[in-house]
Amino acid sequence: MNPSTLIGMLTGILLLVVVLGFSAENPALFLNLPSLGIVLFGTLAATFISYPLKEVLRIFGLLGTVLRNERLYARADMEELVSVSRLWMAGDLRAVEKAMEHVANPFLKTGLQLVVDLTPEEDIIDLLQWRISRLRAKEHAEAQLFRVMANYAPAFGMVGTLVGLVNLMFLLGDGDMTAIGQQMAIALMTTFYGVLLANLLFKPVAVKLERRTEQRVELMNMVQQGIAMMCHKRSPALMRETLNSFMAQYPDEIHDGSRTAPRRDKPTAGQR
């Protein structure tokens, strides 16, 4: 499981346990199935109306993607690219084709195949950029699905609140305090569930998916840069150093904090 996702889930659960345990006389009162049903089924109904069935059914698969500790293997892709480039510079076409059989990244494999086929560089870059744009648009739509659900959940929480308040108005004349309390619980708990699901589930999942897309696009840009250098027959050593810059992590690109500002000595009398 993804460590940050696991930490977030445990922290959220711990927060609810602590808050309800110390602030509520009976924490079981916060478990209201009718309120939860209004929010969940209302959100799902609105989502099914908004999106095609095929896209909505991907929700569970995307949740699994967020939970998994997915690795991109950027370092391995860079080494494969440099290795194939070295063989390409040596003119060993048979060794290049054999090495390409072990390339697992389909984006990288496509770029290498186009280079081997002597495709013009402009056409290769156009195709790779189009695939990057397509991936970004596709995964942006997936993240947007959860952002839409995050907007629907509080809205249906308010719907449940209105339902509870309407029923409460009809019961006020009877004076049945038990029934009045139940309707008040539905009125308040639906809003609670709506806000909770929106901010502790749907929005975090959307942000996680967006961050995943950024990392994947960054890897694809690195591969594209390597393919462009391979088309220009740049040296493998230069390619390695260039692609390393895509993976280097610097806290500050300008100042690393290891140097202190040079002290300005006071000018002497002869310098004035």
Contacts in CASP RR format, 6 or more apart in sequence:
PFRMAT RR
TARGET T0000
AUTHOR 0000-0000-0000
METHOD contacts of the structure
MODEL  1
MNPSTLIGMLTGILLLVVVLGFSAENPALFLNLPSLGIVLFGTLAATFIS
YPLKEVLRIFGLLGTVLRNERLYARADMEELVSVSRLWMAGDLRAVEKAM
EHVANPFLKTGLQLVVDLTPEEDIIDLLQWRISRLRAKEHAEAQLFRVMA
NYAPAFGMVGTLVGLVNLMFLLGDGDMTAIGQQMAIALMTTFYGVLLANL
LFKPVAVKLERRTEQRVELMNMVQQGIAMMCHKRSPALMRETLNSFMAQY
PDEIHDGSRTAPRRDKPTAGQR
1 67 0 8 1.000
1 68 0 8 1.000
1 69 0 8 1.000
2 66 0 8 1.000
2 67 0 8 1.000
2 68 0 8 1.000
2 69 0 8 1.000
2 70 0 8 1.000
3 69 0 8 1.000
5 66 0 8 1.000
5 67 0 8 1.000
5 208 0 8 1.000
8 204 0 8 1.000
12 200 0 8 1.000
20 27 0 8 1.000
20 30 0 8 1.000
21 27 0 8 1.000
24 30 0 8 1.000
29 185 0 8 1.000
30 189 0 8 1.000
30 192 0 8 1.000
32 185 0 8 1.000
32 186 0 8 1.000
32 189 0 8 1.000
32 193 0 8 1.000
34 186 0 8 1.000
35 157 0 8 1.000
35 160 0 8 1.000
35 185 0 8 1.000
35 186 0 8 1.000
35 189 0 8 1.000
35 190 0 8 1.000
35 192 0 8 1.000
35 193 0 8 1.000
36 189 0 8 1.000
36 193 0 8 1.000
38 156 0 8 1.000
38 157 0 8 1.000
38 159 0 8 1.000
38 160 0 8 1.000
38 163 0 8 1.000
38 186 0 8 1.000
38 190 0 8 1.000
39 153 0 8 1.000
39 156 0 8 1.000
39 157 0 8 1.000
39 160 0 8 1.000
39 190 0 8 1.000
39 193 0 8 1.000
39 194 0 8 1.000
39 197 0 8 1.000
40 197 0 8 1.000
42 152 0 8 1.000
42 156 0 8 1.000
42 159 0 8 1.000
43 149 0 8 1.000
43 152 0 8 1.000
43 153 0 8 1.000
43 156 0 8 1.000
43 197 0 8 1.000
44 56 0 8 1.000
46 152 0 8 1.000
46 156 0 8 1.000
47 56 0 8 1.000
47 59 0 8 1.000
47 145 0 8 1.000
47 148 0 8 1.000
47 149 0 8 1.000
47 152 0 8 1.000
48 56 0 8 1.000
50 148 0 8 1.000
51 145 0 8 1.000
51 148 0 8 1.000
55 141 0 8 1.000
55 145 0 8 1.000
56 145 0 8 1.000
58 142 0 8 1.000
58 145 0 8 1.000
59 145 0 8 1.000
59 146 0 8 1.000
62 142 0 8 1.000
62 145 0 8 1.000
62 146 0 8 1.000
62 205 0 8 1.000
62 209 0 8 1.000
63 205 0 8 1.000
65 209 0 8 1.000
65 212 0 8 1.000
66 205 0 8 1.000
66 208 0 8 1.000
66 209 0 8 1.000
70 212 0 8 1.000
72 215 0 8 1.000
72 216 0 8 1.000
72 219 0 8 1.000
73 104 0 8 1.000
73 105 0 8 1.000
74 219 0 8 1.000
74 222 0 8 1.000
74 246 0 8 1.000
74 247 0 8 1.000
75 247 0 8 1.000
77 105 0 8 1.000
77 108 0 8 1.000
77 219 0 8 1.000
77 222 0 8 1.000
77 223 0 8 1.000
78 222 0 8 1.000
78 240 0 8 1.000
78 243 0 8 1.000
78 244 0 8 1.000
78 247 0 8 1.000
80 99 0 8 1.000
80 102 0 8 1.000
80 103 0 8 1.000
80 105 0 8 1.000
80 108 0 8 1.000
81 108 0 8 1.000
81 112 0 8 1.000
81 223 0 8 1.000
81 226 0 8 1.000
81 227 0 8 1.000
81 230 0 8 1.000
81 239 0 8 1.000
81 243 0 8 1.000
82 236 0 8 1.000
82 239 0 8 1.000
82 240 0 8 1.000
82 243 0 8 1.000
83 99 0 8 1.000
83 236 0 8 1.000
84 96 0 8 1.000
84 99 0 8 1.000
84 100 0 8 1.000
84 103 0 8 1.000
84 112 0 8 1.000
84 230 0 8 1.000
85 226 0 8 1.000
85 229 0 8 1.000
85 230 0 8 1.000
85 234 0 8 1.000
85 236 0 8 1.000
85 239 0 8 1.000
86 236 0 8 1.000
87 95 0 8 1.000
87 96 0 8 1.000
87 99 0 8 1.000
88 96 0 8 1.000
88 115 0 8 1.000
88 116 0 8 1.000
88 230 0 8 1.000
88 233 0 8 1.000
89 233 0 8 1.000
89 235 0 8 1.000
89 236 0 8 1.000
93 116 0 8 1.000
96 112 0 8 1.000
96 116 0 8 1.000
97 116 0 8 1.000
100 109 0 8 1.000
100 112 0 8 1.000
100 113 0 8 1.000
100 116 0 8 1.000
103 109 0 8 1.000
103 112 0 8 1.000
105 223 0 8 1.000
107 128 0 8 1.000
107 131 0 8 1.000
107 220 0 8 1.000
107 223 0 8 1.000
108 223 0 8 1.000
108 227 0 8 1.000
110 127 0 8 1.000
110 128 0 8 1.000
110 131 0 8 1.000
111 124 0 8 1.000
111 127 0 8 1.000
111 128 0 8 1.000
111 223 0 8 1.000
111 227 0 8 1.000
112 227 0 8 1.000
112 230 0 8 1.000
114 123 0 8 1.000
114 124 0 8 1.000
114 127 0 8 1.000
114 227 0 8 1.000
115 124 0 8 1.000
115 227 0 8 1.000
115 230 0 8 1.000
115 231 0 8 1.000
121 228 0 8 1.000
121 231 0 8 1.000
121 232 0 8 1.000
124 227 0 8 1.000
124 228 0 8 1.000
124 231 0 8 1.000
125 224 0 8 1.000
125 227 0 8 1.000
125 228 0 8 1.000
128 220 0 8 1.000
128 223 0 8 1.000
128 224 0 8 1.000
128 227 0 8 1.000
129 224 0 8 1.000
131 220 0 8 1.000
132 217 0 8 1.000
132 220 0 8 1.000
132 221 0 8 1.000
132 224 0 8 1.000
135 213 0 8 1.000
135 216 0 8 1.000
135 217 0 8 1.000
135 220 0 8 1.000
136 213 0 8 1.000
136 217 0 8 1.000
139 209 0 8 1.000
139 210 0 8 1.000
139 212 0 8 1.000
139 213 0 8 1.000
139 216 0 8 1.000
140 210 0 8 1.000
140 213 0 8 1.000
142 209 0 8 1.000
143 206 0 8 1.000
143 207 0 8 1.000
143 209 0 8 1.000
143 210 0 8 1.000
143 213 0 8 1.000
144 206 0 8 1.000
145 206 0 8 1.000
146 202 0 8 1.000
146 203 0 8 1.000
146 205 0 8 1.000
146 206 0 8 1.000
146 209 0 8 1.000
147 202 0 8 1.000
147 203 0 8 1.000
147 206 0 8 1.000
149 198 0 8 1.000
149 202 0 8 1.000
150 197 0 8 1.000
150 198 0 8 1.000
150 199 0 8 1.000
150 202 0 8 1.000
150 203 0 8 1.000
150 206 0 8 1.000
151 198 0 8 1.000
153 193 0 8 1.000
153 194 0 8 1.000
153 195 0 8 1.000
153 197 0 8 1.000
153 198 0 8 1.000
153 202 0 8 1.000
154 191 0 8 1.000
154 194 0 8 1.000
154 195 0 8 1.000
154 198 0 8 1.000
156 190 0 8 1.000
156 194 0 8 1.000
157 190 0 8 1.000
157 191 0 8 1.000
157 193 0 8 1.000
157 194 0 8 1.000
157 195 0 8 1.000
158 190 0 8 1.000
158 191 0 8 1.000
159 190 0 8 1.000
160 186 0 8 1.000
160 187 0 8 1.000
160 190 0 8 1.000
160 191 0 8 1.000
161 187 0 8 1.000
161 188 0 8 1.000
161 190 0 8 1.000
161 191 0 8 1.000
162 187 0 8 1.000
163 186 0 8 1.000
163 187 0 8 1.000
163 190 0 8 1.000
164 183 0 8 1.000
164 184 0 8 1.000
164 186 0 8 1.000
164 187 0 8 1.000
164 190 0 8 1.000
165 183 0 8 1.000
165 187 0 8 1.000
167 183 0 8 1.000
167 186 0 8 1.000
168 180 0 8 1.000
168 183 0 8 1.000
168 184 0 8 1.000
168 187 0 8 1.000
171 179 0 8 1.000
171 180 0 8 1.000
171 183 0 8 1.000
172 180 0 8 1.000
218 246 0 8 1.000
219 246 0 8 1.000
221 246 0 8 1.000
222 243 0 8 1.000
222 246 0 8 1.000
222 247 0 8 1.000
225 242 0 8 1.000
225 243 0 8 1.000
225 246 0 8 1.000
226 239 0 8 1.000
226 242 0 8 1.000
226 243 0 8 1.000
229 238 0 8 1.000
229 239 0 8 1.000
229 242 0 8 1.000
230 239 0 8 1.000
234 242 0 8 1.000
250 256 0 8 1.000
END
